[in-house]
Amino acid sequence: VQLQASGGGSVQAGGSLTLSCAASGKIFSINAIAWYRQAPGKERELVASDTIGGVTKYADSVKGRFTISKYNGRKSMNLQMNNLKPEDTAVYYCNAHQYGVVGLDYWGKGTQVTVSS
């Protein structure tokens, strides 16, 4: 599975951005999708996720502001980000997960999101 993220950029606080992630390859093997982010000097953290079974999760810091597109085996997934804050500044990564005894994770290259105050 190959993932290609796009849509990052620079916005002012309160603005919006939509991140997109295009998937190719053995998409049928994917059970869950997610967006992660990593700010300078911080660990990568989960932003939002959705499973093929319809379970959606959000980090507390983005609840009510971000919306992940539902994963129904489609070839693309989006992350709609509204009311952006400076603390949302980070490199955002899309992720696809395959369940299994070991489990497999696929990652796209990050896309930079910068929010200025």
Residue frames relative to the residue before (quaternion, step in Angstrom):
aa qw qx qy qz dx dy dz
V 1.0000 0.0000 0.0000 0.0000 0.00 0.00 0.00
Q 0.1101 -0.7797 0.6148 0.0442 3.52 -0.93 0.96
L 0.1416 -0.7929 0.5915 0.0371 3.54 -0.99 0.93
Q 0.0618 -0.7874 0.6132 0.0098 3.54 -0.99 0.87
A 0.1584 -0.8105 0.5615 0.0530 3.55 -0.48 1.22
S 0.0409 0.7839 -0.6183 0.0377 3.54 -1.17 0.64
G 0.6093 0.6119 -0.3921 0.3171 3.55 -1.30 0.09
G 0.4821 0.6671 -0.4495 0.3471 3.57 1.20 -0.03
G 0.1537 0.7879 -0.5888 0.0942 3.53 -1.28 0.19
S 0.5334 -0.6014 0.4855 0.3435 3.50 -1.33 -0.32
V 0.0479 0.7869 -0.6119 0.0641 3.54 -0.90 0.96
Q 0.4906 -0.6184 0.5099 0.3419 3.52 -1.29 0.23
A 0.6642 -0.4924 0.3767 0.4177 3.52 -1.23 0.45
G 0.7453 0.3460 -0.2870 0.4924 3.53 -0.95 0.95
G 0.5941 0.5947 -0.3497 0.4135 3.54 1.27 -0.31
S 0.3781 -0.7165 0.5458 0.2141 3.53 -1.36 0.00
L 0.0275 -0.7589 0.6501 0.0280 3.51 -1.30 0.52
T 0.1834 -0.7496 0.6195 0.1437 3.54 -1.21 0.49
L 0.1967 -0.7648 0.6059 0.0959 3.53 -0.77 1.08
S 0.1319 -0.7842 0.6029 0.0638 3.54 -1.05 0.79
C 0.0925 -0.7750 0.6233 0.0489 3.53 -1.16 0.64
A 0.1733 -0.7871 0.5876 0.0715 3.56 -0.65 1.14
A 0.1648 -0.7994 0.5742 0.0632 3.55 -0.85 1.01
S 0.0012 0.7773 -0.6291 0.0076 3.54 -1.14 0.69
G 0.6236 0.5223 -0.4081 0.4144 3.54 -1.24 0.36
K 0.7941 -0.2973 0.2304 0.4775 3.57 -1.16 -0.66
I 0.0459 -0.8501 0.5246 -0.0069 3.53 0.61 1.18
F 0.5918 0.6059 -0.3661 0.3855 3.58 1.08 -0.65
S 0.6463 0.5391 -0.3174 0.4370 3.57 1.21 -0.44
I 0.5828 0.6169 -0.3603 0.3873 3.57 1.27 -0.27
N 0.2190 -0.8027 0.5485 0.0834 3.56 -0.92 0.98
A 0.8055 0.0624 -0.0144 0.5892 3.57 1.16 -0.46
I 0.1773 -0.7575 0.6180 0.1129 3.53 -1.22 0.57
A 0.0023 -0.8097 0.5866 -0.0188 3.54 -1.14 0.49
W 0.2517 -0.6972 0.6416 0.1971 3.48 -1.41 0.26
Y 0.0955 -0.7607 0.6414 0.0291 3.52 -1.01 0.94
R 0.1067 -0.7777 0.6099 0.1091 3.53 -1.28 0.22
Q 0.1142 -0.7780 0.6146 0.0624 3.51 -1.24 0.52
A 0.2063 -0.7734 0.5933 0.0850 3.51 -0.67 1.17
P 0.6586 -0.5154 0.3562 0.4167 3.61 -1.14 0.48
G 0.8395 0.1701 -0.1414 0.4962 3.55 -0.86 0.98
K 0.6864 0.4449 -0.2853 0.4996 3.57 1.26 0.08
E 0.5595 -0.5921 0.4571 0.3571 3.54 -1.26 0.34
R 0.5843 -0.5543 0.4533 0.3819 3.52 -1.25 0.45
E 0.0675 -0.8126 0.5788 0.0104 3.57 -0.91 0.91
L 0.5296 -0.6169 0.4842 0.3231 3.52 -1.24 0.58
V 0.2380 -0.7649 0.5853 0.1252 3.56 -0.92 0.94
A 0.7701 -0.1912 0.1781 0.5819 3.56 0.79 -1.04
S 0.0309 -0.7971 0.6031 0.0060 3.54 -1.16 0.60
D 0.0570 -0.7711 0.6325 0.0451 3.53 -1.27 0.44
T 0.2561 -0.7796 0.5555 0.1344 3.55 -0.95 0.87
I 0.6520 -0.5030 0.3951 0.4073 3.53 -1.29 0.35
G 0.6622 0.4981 -0.2953 0.4756 3.56 1.22 -0.46
G 0.5893 -0.6337 0.3442 0.3643 3.57 1.29 0.07
V 0.4870 0.6387 -0.4588 0.3800 3.61 1.17 0.36
T 0.0919 -0.8111 0.5777 -0.0036 3.55 -0.62 1.17
K 0.0372 -0.7922 0.6091 0.0013 3.55 -0.99 0.86
Y 0.1063 -0.7735 0.6223 0.0548 3.53 -1.21 0.65
A 0.5071 -0.5813 0.5280 0.3552 3.51 -1.21 0.50
D 0.5990 -0.5908 0.3952 0.3687 3.59 -1.01 0.75
S 0.6579 0.5555 -0.3077 0.4049 3.55 1.01 -0.81
V 0.7620 0.3521 -0.2005 0.5052 3.60 1.17 -0.39
K 0.4073 0.7249 -0.4695 0.2968 3.60 1.24 -0.08
G 0.7949 0.2620 -0.2192 0.5014 3.52 -0.92 0.96
R 0.7356 0.3772 -0.2280 0.5145 3.60 1.23 -0.25
F 0.7653 0.2902 -0.1513 0.5543 3.58 1.05 -0.78
T 0.0772 -0.7790 0.6206 0.0451 3.54 -1.17 0.65
I 0.2185 -0.7631 0.5963 0.1198 3.55 -0.80 1.05
S 0.4742 -0.6633 0.4888 0.3101 3.55 -0.98 0.79
K 0.5450 -0.6244 0.4486 0.3345 3.54 -1.10 0.70
Y 0.3151 -0.7463 0.5555 0.1876 3.52 -0.96 0.86
N 0.0644 0.7929 -0.6006 0.0800 3.56 -0.57 1.18
G 0.6955 -0.4564 0.2649 0.4876 3.52 1.05 0.78
R 0.4137 0.7197 -0.4679 0.3034 3.55 1.23 0.32
K 0.5619 -0.6320 0.4375 0.3056 3.49 -1.29 0.34
S 0.7664 0.2596 -0.1855 0.5576 3.58 1.19 0.05
M 0.0592 -0.7745 0.6284 0.0420 3.51 -1.19 0.51
N 0.2062 -0.7952 0.5644 0.0815 3.51 -1.05 0.81
L 0.1563 -0.7265 0.6535 0.1439 3.49 -1.34 0.31
Q 0.1737 -0.7813 0.5955 0.0688 3.55 -0.47 1.25
M 0.0642 -0.8124 0.5794 -0.0096 3.56 -0.65 1.12
N 0.0345 -0.8084 0.5866 -0.0349 3.55 -0.59 1.21
N 0.8236 0.1990 -0.1570 0.5074 3.53 -1.26 0.39
L 0.0767 0.8482 -0.5183 0.0777 3.54 0.86 0.96
K 0.2147 -0.7690 0.5957 0.0882 3.51 -1.15 0.79
P 0.6478 -0.5206 0.3660 0.4188 3.62 -1.13 0.45
E 0.6562 0.5221 -0.3180 0.4423 3.59 1.05 -0.68
D 0.5612 0.5697 -0.3973 0.4502 3.59 1.27 0.01
T 0.4498 0.6957 -0.4493 0.3343 3.57 1.26 -0.15
A 0.3356 0.7125 -0.5438 0.2898 3.56 -0.68 1.13
V 0.4714 -0.5718 0.5524 0.3816 3.50 -1.36 -0.08
Y 0.2048 -0.7980 0.5609 0.0819 3.55 -0.74 1.09
Y 0.1323 -0.7973 0.5884 0.0234 3.54 -0.98 0.98
C 0.2700 -0.7206 0.6031 0.2100 3.56 -1.03 0.70
N 0.1487 -0.7928 0.5909 0.0112 3.50 -1.12 0.83
A 0.0890 -0.7555 0.6455 0.0682 3.54 -1.16 0.69
H 0.1511 -0.8169 0.5555 0.0357 3.53 -0.83 1.01
Q 0.1720 -0.7629 0.6179 0.0816 3.53 -1.06 0.87
Y 0.3943 -0.7217 0.5170 0.2373 3.55 -0.68 1.09
G 0.2947 0.7387 -0.5803 0.1752 3.52 -1.26 0.42
V 0.7299 -0.3840 0.3020 0.4781 3.53 -1.30 0.03
V 0.7572 0.2930 -0.1597 0.5616 3.54 0.98 -0.85
G 0.2699 -0.7624 0.5341 0.2461 3.54 0.92 -0.92
L 0.1368 -0.7911 0.5934 0.0581 3.53 -1.03 0.77
D 0.1429 -0.7747 0.6112 0.0761 3.54 -1.07 0.78
Y 0.1331 -0.7604 0.6326 0.0621 3.50 -1.04 0.89
W 0.1379 -0.8112 0.5675 0.0291 3.55 -0.97 0.90
G 0.3066 -0.7057 0.6021 0.2130 3.50 -1.17 0.67
K 0.5995 -0.5120 0.4415 0.4285 3.55 -1.26 0.18
G 0.5421 -0.6598 0.4215 0.3052 3.53 -1.01 0.74
T 0.1971 -0.7377 0.6288 0.1467 3.49 -1.32 0.38
Q 0.4106 -0.7517 0.4698 0.2136 3.56 -0.78 1.06
V 0.0683 -0.7503 0.6568 0.0313 3.53 -1.06 0.90
T 0.0188 -0.7968 0.6031 -0.0320 3.55 -0.73 1.10
V 0.0785 -0.7949 0.6016 0.0023 3.55 -0.74 1.11
S 0.1676 -0.8037 0.5671 0.0664 3.55 -0.64 1.12
S 0.4519 -0.7019 0.4853 0.2599 3.54 -1.10 0.69
